[in-house]
Structure formats: structure tokens, C-alpha cells
């Protein structure tokens, strides 16, 4: 069993952070791979599976449907979906995430019906499920929207469809994959997401016997098959976590080596990181050393869907930019409300400003809609804490708070830690190889 999560961190900062840490398997793939395992009648084994809060929540959801789950050894998760029996997905006792809506298509295939609750992940902006429901309808499901969630039913097998996603949503792309692999006929899904975690999910499904091709211009061609087969698959390393340790190394003028990460998944992180002044050294096939190569300087940064700069990279990058000379700008085009964490940076002494205008050139859905989706950061600023307490607003911002506390002189207390541990697990134990002075309470 995993250790009981800490309720708060105490961090004594102001010193360079150096050392070595092994990154976890990617949360954004592991939980989706667990859902994919339900499509096969048999035991699927995931290697390098992270024992984190979101995975535990997903285990609870799968078990409620009738799957049997086991951890025979560290990082190995077995999922036997032979005896699925319940189409009712509960609200997890241990918390919520975005997995229930992805179970809709899987349970439709396996059980002919699904009832999933209305739940949400972090409060970083609207993440509606309209695309998921529209896709299910196009594949032939009847959908009923109720106060307690969404009820779906099929009459006979689901049938292939052609669907163009209004936006290349990662979650909606995953739903279309789960709906399409066992549907009758050939489906064409346009304007899909192409993040590394999506590519890994396509690879997993194909290893299970699916027939999926990713074509140019964000087009998926899914030829439905009669059944899928259990398999063994390794979870790729978490590129979001790796980028956070990189930013911490550069921000504190430290030197951190991250193991367990494929450099290819950071292809669009390295350029901006180097432009600011960071340094990268590939130490092995899955080992990267990050450091500060030269004095940090400001940058204009815009997030976007892959292959753009990942929205989950911008929080740690913002912490690093507080130490860069000049005026930096971040234009967030994926989520409309993702800068709440800047209040905490300002409390530590950072000079930041949030704007509703699009401060960049990337086509933005939020133009003219008065969302606080651009940020200005003036640097460098010396961060200081005199016993300050920070409440974590969401998972990704949580690790950015840890970074900021490590950067700030003095002791900082961070509360709301379970939100951090949802994605990063036992952080105090995992950072023992770093000179990060972090204690739990």
C-alpha cells in the first residue's frame, strides 16, 4: 500500500538545488492505459506504473466496474478485466479526476451501457465533456444527461463514424480512440491531439490488436476490430515532471539529473529552456542533466497543443522566469484561467501582472473574451519567505510552489499537499537524492 500522503510541506529555501532524481511514469498516460486495459478480456500488465493519487483513484474506478487489480512488484500494475459487471461508475471516495468520462466508451463496448458521474480535475478553466458526448452519439450511443452524470446505452454494436473535433482536445481524442477501436467499420477522426501520451496510447491499443493509423493533418483512421487482447506495456516517463526539475535547476543555479525520461518527449521544451539560459546534457538513453548555462534572460512564451509548448510546463517556467533579466511574457492558449498561482509568487516577492489580452501571436480561442490568460513577469527578483504559508490551487501549480519555496530565502509552508501528491507521489521520499530541504507534516 502507498504511504499516507503528507498534509503539508515545510521547505527551507534559498540555496541551489542539485542531485539526482528518478522521474515517475507519466500520469497522463498511465491512467488512460488503465482504462484501455478494460477493452481486453484478460490481464494487461503495465510496467513503470506510478503509485500516485490519480492512479489510486483510477484503480478504485476500475475495481468498481469489476476489474481485478494487483501490484505484484514495484512499478508493476496488473489489470484483469475478464469479469466486468457494473456499468455504474461511482464518485471515488479518494478524490476525483477526469477518468470517469473516458470510461463511457469502454463500458459501452464491454457492457452495453454506462453511467458516469459529473466530476472534475483541477480548477484551471472550463473542461466541458461536450466533445466526448457528441462523439459517443455519432458512434451510435443514446446519451441522457442527468443531474448526477451521464447515462449511455447502445442497441447493438457501435458503428464507425466521421467526426472533426472542434479543438484538438487530448481527452476527446482518447474517447474517440476507445469508441472507435471496437466499432463496426472504419472511423475517421479529424483535428485530433498528437501529444506523446496520445501516441503512446495508440501504440498500446495497436499492441492489443487495434488497427489505428495517425495520418498527416491530425487525422486518425480507426478500423474497428472484433476484439482486443491483453498485453504488457511500459509507461513512458513523465515529461511534465522532468521539465519541472529542469526549471528548478536553472532557477536556483543548481544541477539536477533526471532519470527515466525519454529526451524525445521534451523536444519542444529544450528550445525555450536553452533560450532562457538553461543547459541540457543527455547522459544516457533515459537520463538528462539540467543546469544553468549562462545568466537567465527574459523570453516571450506561448502555450499550445502539441507540438506547441505544453500548458503544464508554463507554471515551472514562470518560477524560473522570476530569475531572468528583463520582461517575460507568457500567453496561455489552452486553459483560460491558469495564472492563479502567480499570487503566491507575488507574495514571495515576484513582480507579476495578469492581462486579459492575447500577448502573443498564436491563434487563441480566448481573444476578446476577457479571460486572464496572459502574464507579465519582471525579473530578476530575490524571492523571500518569512514563514509564509501557501495553499496549493491545483496539481501542476503545486510543484511550481515547491520550486518557488526552494528558491525563496527562509522557510515556507505549503498546504493542500494531497493535490501535489496526486501527480507526483511521496515527494519528500523521492527528493532525497536532491539538496532540496523539504520536510513533511
C-alpha positions in Angstrom: 0.0 0.0 0.0 1.2 3.5 -0.7 2.3 5.7 2.2 -0.2 8.1 3.7 0.2 11.4 1.9 1.6 14.3 3.8 -0.7 17.2 4.7 1.9 19.9 4.3 5.5 20.6 3.3 8.0 22.8 5.1 10.7 24.0 2.7 13.9 25.9 3.8 14.9 27.6 0.6 17.5 30.0 -0.9 20.2 27.5 -1.9 21.0 25.8 -5.3 19.2 22.5 -5.7 21.4 19.8 -7.1 21.5 16.0 -7.2 19.7 13.1 -9.0 16.0 12.0 -9.1 14.2 9.3 -10.9 11.1 10.6 -12.7 7.8 8.8 -12.4 5.8 7.1 -15.2 3.6 9.7 -16.9 0.3 10.2 -15.0 -1.3 11.5 -18.2 -0.7 8.1 -19.9 -0.8 5.6 -17.1 -4.4 6.4 -16.1 -5.5 6.2 -19.8 -3.7 2.9 -20.3 -5.6 1.6 -17.3 -8.8 2.5 -19.0 -7.6 0.9 -22.2 -7.0 -2.4 -20.3 -10.7 -2.8 -19.8 -11.2 -3.2 -23.5 -9.5 -6.6 -23.4 -10.8 -9.7 -21.7 -7.6 -10.8 -19.9 -4.8 -9.5 -17.7 -2.9 -6.4 -19.0 0.4 -5.6 -17.3 1.7 -2.0 -17.1 5.4 -1.5 -16.3 6.8 1.7 -14.8 3.3 2.5 -13.4 3.4 5.3 -10.9 1.9 4.8 -7.5 0.3 8.2 -7.2 -3.0 9.6 -6.2 -4.5 9.7 -9.6 -3.6 6.1 -10.3 -5.1 5.0 -7.0 -8.3 6.9 -7.9 -8.4 5.2 -11.3 -7.8 1.8 -9.6 -10.9 2.5 -7.4 -13.0 3.3 -10.5 -11.9 0.1 -12.4 -12.4 -2.1 -9.4 -16.0 -0.7 -9.1 -16.6 -1.9 -12.6 -15.4 -5.4 -11.7 -11.8 -5.4 -12.8 -9.2 -7.1 -10.5 -6.1 -5.1 -9.9 -2.8 -6.1 -8.3 0.7 -4.6 -7.7 2.9 -7.7 -7.7 6.1 -5.6 -7.5 7.3 -2.0 -7.5 6.0 -0.2 -10.6 4.1 -3.3 -12.0 0.3 -3.0 -12.2 -1.8 -5.9 -13.4 -5.4 -5.3 -14.5 -7.6 -8.3 -15.2 -10.8 -7.1 -16.9 -12.3 -10.5 -17.6 -15.2 -10.1 -15.2 -16.5 -6.6 -15.7 -20.0 -6.5 -14.3 -21.1 -2.9 -13.4 -21.8 -0.1 -15.8 -22.3 2.3 -12.9 -19.1 4.3 -12.2 -19.1 5.8 -8.7 -17.7 9.1 -7.5 -14.4 7.9 -6.0 -14.0 8.0 -2.2 -10.4 9.1 -2.5 -10.9 12.1 -4.8 -11.8 12.9 -8.4 -10.2 13.1 -11.7 -11.1 13.2 -15.4 -11.2 9.4 -15.9 -14.9 8.7 -15.5 -15.9 10.3 -18.8 -13.3 8.1 -20.6 -15.0 5.0 -19.1 -18.2 5.8 -21.0 -17.0 4.4 -24.3 -15.2 1.4 -22.8 -18.2 0.3 -20.7 -20.5 0.8 -23.7 -18.4 -1.7 -25.7 -18.0 -4.2 -22.8 -21.4 -4.0 -21.1 -23.7 -2.2 -23.5 -24.3 0.7 -21.1 -22.5 3.2 -18.9 -23.4 5.7 -16.1 -20.6 8.0 -15.3 -20.7 10.8 -12.7 -20.0 14.5 -13.2 -16.6 15.0 -11.7 -13.7 17.3 -12.5 -9.9 17.6 -12.0 -8.0 20.7 -11.1 -9.7 24.1 -11.3 -7.7 25.7 -14.1 -10.6 26.6 -16.5 -13.6 25.0 -18.2 -13.1 21.4 -19.4 -16.5 20.5 -20.8 -17.4 17.0 -21.9 -19.4 18.0 -24.9 -16.9 16.6 -27.4 -17.0 13.3 -25.6 -20.7 13.1 -25.6 -21.0 14.2 -29.2 -18.6 11.5 -30.3 -20.5 8.8 -28.4 -23.7 9.9 -30.1 -22.0 9.8 -33.6 -20.8 6.3 -32.8 -24.5 5.3 -32.2 -24.9 5.6 -28.4 -28.0 7.0 -26.8 -27.0 9.7 -24.2 -29.1 11.0 -21.4 -27.8 13.9 -19.3 -28.9 13.8 -15.7 -28.1 15.8 -12.6 -25.8 13.0 -11.3 -24.0 12.4 -14.5 -24.3 10.9 -18.0 -26.1 7.7 -18.9 -25.3 5.9 -22.2 -26.7 2.9 -23.9 -26.2 1.1 -27.2 -28.6 -1.0 -29.2 -26.3 -3.5 -30.9 -22.7 -2.8 -31.7 -21.4 0.8 -32.0 -20.9 1.9 -35.6 -18.0 3.8 -37.1 -18.3 7.5 -37.8 -16.5 10.5 -39.2 -16.0 13.3 -36.7 -14.0 16.5 -36.7 -13.1 17.6 -33.2 -13.8 21.4 -32.8 -10.5 21.6 -30.9 -7.6 19.0 -30.6 -8.6 18.0 -27.1 -6.5 15.3 -25.5 -9.4 13.8 -23.6 -11.8 13.9 -26.5 -9.2 12.2 -28.7 -8.8 9.5 -26.2 -12.6 9.0 -26.1 -12.7 8.7 -29.9 -10.0 6.0 -29.7 -11.8 4.0 -27.1 -15.1 4.3 -29.0 -13.6 3.5 -32.4 -11.4 0.5 -31.8 -14.3 -1.9 -31.4 -16.9 -0.1 -33.5 -18.1 -1.7 -36.8 -16.4 -0.1 -39.8 -13.8 2.5 -40.4 -13.8 5.7 -38.4 -12.1 8.9 -39.4 -11.4 11.4 -36.6 -10.0 14.8 -37.7 -8.2 17.5 -35.7 -7.0 15.1 -33.0 -4.5 15.7 -30.3 -1.0 14.3 -31.0 0.8 14.6 -27.6 3.4 11.9 -26.8 0.9 10.4 -24.4 -1.7 10.0 -27.3 1.0 8.4 -29.4 1.7 6.0 -26.6 -2.0 5.2 -26.2 -2.3 4.5 -29.9 0.8 2.2 -29.7 -0.7 0.4 -26.7 -4.1 -0.1 -28.5 -2.4 -1.4 -31.6 -0.3 -3.8 -29.5 -3.7 -5.0 -28.2 -4.8 -5.8 -31.7 -6.4 -2.5 -32.8 -5.9 -1.1 -36.3 -5.2 2.6 -35.9 -3.3 4.9 -38.2 -2.3 8.5 -37.5 -2.2 10.4 -40.8 -0.9 13.9 -41.6 -3.0 16.9 -40.6 -4.1 15.4 -37.3 -6.3 12.7 -38.8 -6.9 9.3 -37.2 -8.2 6.3 -39.2 -9.5 3.6 -37.0 -10.6 0.3 -38.5 -12.8 -1.4 -36.0 -11.9 -5.0 -34.9 -14.0 -7.7 -33.2 -11.8 -8.0 -30.0 -8.7 -6.7 -28.3 -6.1 -8.8 -26.4 -4.4 -8.2 -23.1 -0.7 -7.2 -23.4 2.3 -5.9 -21.4 3.3 -2.3 -22.0 5.7 0.2 -20.4 4.5 3.6 -19.2 6.6 6.4 -20.7 8.4 8.8 -18.4 6.6 12.0 -17.2 7.7 14.9 -19.4 5.8 17.4 -17.2 7.7 16.4 -14.1 11.0 16.3 -15.9 10.5 19.9 -17.1 9.8 21.0 -13.6 13.1 19.6 -12.3 14.8 21.3 -15.2 13.3 24.7 -14.4 14.2 24.2 -10.7 17.9 23.5 -11.6 18.1 26.6 -13.7 16.2 28.9 -11.4 18.3 28.0 -8.3 21.6 27.8 -10.3 21.7 24.1 -9.4 22.4 20.9 -11.3 19.8 18.1 -11.5 19.9 14.8 -13.3 16.5 13.2 -14.1 16.4 9.5 -14.9 13.6 7.6 -16.5 12.7 10.2 -19.2 13.0 9.9 -23.0 14.6 13.1 -24.3 12.4 13.0 -27.4 9.3 13.8 -25.3 11.0 17.1 -24.3 11.7 18.2 -27.9 9.8 21.4 -27.6 10.9 22.2 -24.1 14.6 22.3 -24.8 14.5 25.3 -27.2 12.8 27.8 -24.8 14.8 26.4 -21.9 18.0 27.0 -23.7 16.8 30.4 -24.9 16.3 31.5 -21.2 19.8 30.2 -20.2 19.3 26.7 -19.2 21.7 23.9 -20.1 21.0 20.3 -21.2 23.2 17.3 -21.2 21.9 13.9 -22.4 23.6 11.5 -20.0 22.1 8.2 -21.4 19.1 6.8 -23.3 16.8 7.9 -20.5 18.8 10.3 -18.4 19.1 14.1 -18.7 21.2 16.6 -16.8 19.8 20.1 -16.4 21.7 23.2 -15.2 22.1 26.9 -15.8 24.4 27.5 -18.7 24.5 31.3 -18.5 22.7 34.2 -16.7 19.0 33.8 -17.3 17.2 36.3 -19.6 13.6 37.0 -20.4 11.5 35.3 -23.1 8.1 35.5 -24.8 6.4 32.1 -24.4 3.1 30.8 -25.7 1.5 27.5 -24.8 -0.4 25.5 -27.4 -1.5 21.9 -28.1 1.3 19.6 -29.2 3.7 20.2 -30.9 3.4 23.5 -29.1 4.8 24.4 -25.7 2.8 22.3 -23.2 0.4 24.2 -20.9 1.6 22.0 -18.0 5.2 23.4 -18.5 4.3 27.1 -18.0 4.0 27.1 -14.2 7.5 25.9 -13.5 8.8 28.0 -16.4 7.1 31.1 -14.7 9.0 30.4 -11.5 12.3 30.2 -13.5 11.5 33.4 -15.3 11.3 35.3 -12.0 15.1 34.9 -12.0 15.5 36.1 -15.6 16.7 39.6 -16.5 14.1 41.6 -18.3 10.3 41.4 -19.1 9.0 37.9 -19.8 5.5 37.2 -21.3 3.5 34.0 -21.1 0.4 33.7 -23.4 -1.7 30.7 -22.3 -3.9 29.5 -25.1 -5.1 26.1 -23.8 -6.8 26.9 -20.5 -8.3 30.3 -19.8 -7.7 30.5 -16.1 -4.3 29.1 -15.3 -2.4 32.0 -13.6 -3.9 32.0 -10.1 -0.6 30.6 -8.8 1.1 33.9 -9.6 -0.5 35.4 -6.5 1.7 33.1 -4.4 4.8 34.1 -6.4 3.9 37.7 -5.8 3.7 37.0 -2.1 7.3 35.8 -2.2 8.4 38.9 -3.9 8.0 38.2 -7.6 6.8 41.0 -9.9 4.0 39.7 -12.0 0.9 41.0 -13.8 -2.0 39.2 -15.4 -3.7 40.5 -18.5 -6.9 39.6 -20.4 -5.4 40.5 -23.8 -3.6 38.0 -26.0 0.0 38.9 -25.6 1.3 36.8 -28.4 0.8 35.7 -32.0 -0.6 32.1 -31.5 -4.3 31.8 -32.6 -6.2 31.9 -29.4 -9.7 30.8 -28.5 -9.8 33.4 -25.7 -9.2 36.5 -27.8 -11.6 39.3 -26.8 -13.3 37.2 -24.1 -11.8 38.9 -21.1 -10.2 35.8 -19.6 -7.0 36.3 -17.5 -4.8 34.3 -19.8 -1.6 36.3 -20.3 1.1 37.0 -17.8 3.9 39.5 -17.5 6.9 38.6 -15.3 9.6 41.2 -14.4 13.0 39.8 -13.3 15.2 39.1 -11.7 13.7 39.3 -8.3 15.0 37.9 -5.0 12.3 35.7 -3.5 12.0 35.7 0.3 9.7 34.0 2.8 9.2 34.8 6.4 7.2 31.8 7.5 4.7 32.3 4.6 2.1 29.6 4.1 0.9 28.8 0.5 -2.2 26.8 -0.4 -1.8 24.7 -3.5 -4.5 25.5 -6.0 -4.0 22.6 -8.5 -1.7 19.7 -9.2 0.8 21.3 -11.7 0.9 24.6 -9.8 1.7 22.6 -6.7 5.1 21.6 -7.9 5.7 25.1 -9.0 5.0 26.2 -5.4 7.6 23.7 -4.2 10.1 25.2 -6.7 9.3 28.8 -5.6 9.7 27.8 -1.9 13.1 26.2 -2.7 14.1 29.4 -4.5 13.0 31.7 -1.7 15.2 32.5 1.3 13.6 31.4 4.5 11.1 28.8 5.4 7.8 28.3 3.5 4.9 26.1 4.5 2.9 24.5 1.6 -0.6 23.2 2.4 -3.0 21.3 0.1 -0.3 18.8 -0.5 -2.6 15.9 -1.5 -3.2 17.8 -4.7 0.5 17.7 -5.5 0.8 14.0 -4.5 -2.0 13.1 -6.9 0.6 13.5 -9.7 4.0 13.3 -8.0 3.5 10.8 -5.1 5.7 10.7 -1.9 7.6 13.8 -2.9 9.7 14.0 0.3 11.0 10.5 -0.2 11.6 10.9 -3.9 13.7 14.0 -3.5 16.1 12.6 -1.0 18.8 12.5 -3.7 18.4 16.3 -4.1 19.7 19.1 -1.9 16.1 20.2 -1.5 15.4 20.9 2.1 11.8 19.6 2.3 10.1 18.1 5.4 6.6 16.9 5.8 4.0 17.2 8.4 
